[in-house]
Amino acid sequence: MIADTLNFLFTEVFHGKAPDETGTYFVQSNESLFETLADLTAEQASHKISPSVSTIAAHTIHTNYYLWFSLEFMHGRIPHADWDSSWATQTVTEEEWQAEINKLREQTDLFKSLLHSKDFTDRDNLFGAIANIAHASFHLGAIRQIFLAVKDQTN
């Protein structure tokens, strides 16, 4: 039951409304992460709306890094955290952009599989799953706001 709930919410962030559902908990139609990213070129993903705001590409790369880090941790490995490097790349080529989106798909698939194999009576597993939903939701919100500004500035 817990794994199904976590998987449902995690999936909503990345893929949006489940086909058999009539509503959502926090993502409106066509506003999931993959739906948003699919609407962007590498140039748009790399567009800086302000000097102090990270690009959509950077948010995506950081989200990938966080998922990778969490997967490592939930498999019992303790990776070296280098959070600054996860924000270092602000611009991407079209090839790099598609690679990041593909990597994000792979990471989310791995994480969803892991959700069905973990014991959520274990505090660390539960915290890791909830943290990923919250973290991805935060970045989805940031990306959606940047997305709207990018669309305004590049059209």
WOGI-V767636 format. One record per backbone hydrogen bond with DSSP energy under -1.0 kcal/mol. NH is the residue of the N-H (numbers start at 0). CO is the residue of the C=O. If there is no record, write none. Layout:
BEGIN
nh={NH:NH}
co={CO:CO}
END
This chain:
BEGIN
nh={4:5:6:7:8:9:10:11:12:13:14:15:20:30:32:33:35:36:37:38:39:44:45:46:52:56:58:59:60:61:62:63:64:65:66:67:68:69:70:71:72:73:74:75:76:86:96:97:98:99:100:101:102:103:104:105:106:107:108:109:110:111:112:113:114:116:121:125:126:127:128:129:130:131:132:133:134:135:136:137:138:139:140:141:142:143:144:145:146:147:148:149:150:151:152:153}
co={0:1:2:3:4:5:6:7:8:9:10:11:17:27:12:13:31:32:33:35:36:40:41:43:49:44:54:55:56:57:58:59:60:61:62:63:64:65:66:67:68:69:70:72:71:83:92:93:94:95:96:97:98:99:100:101:102:103:104:105:106:107:108:109:110:113:118:121:122:123:124:125:126:127:128:129:130:131:132:133:134:135:136:137:138:139:140:141:142:143:144:145:146:147:148:149}
END
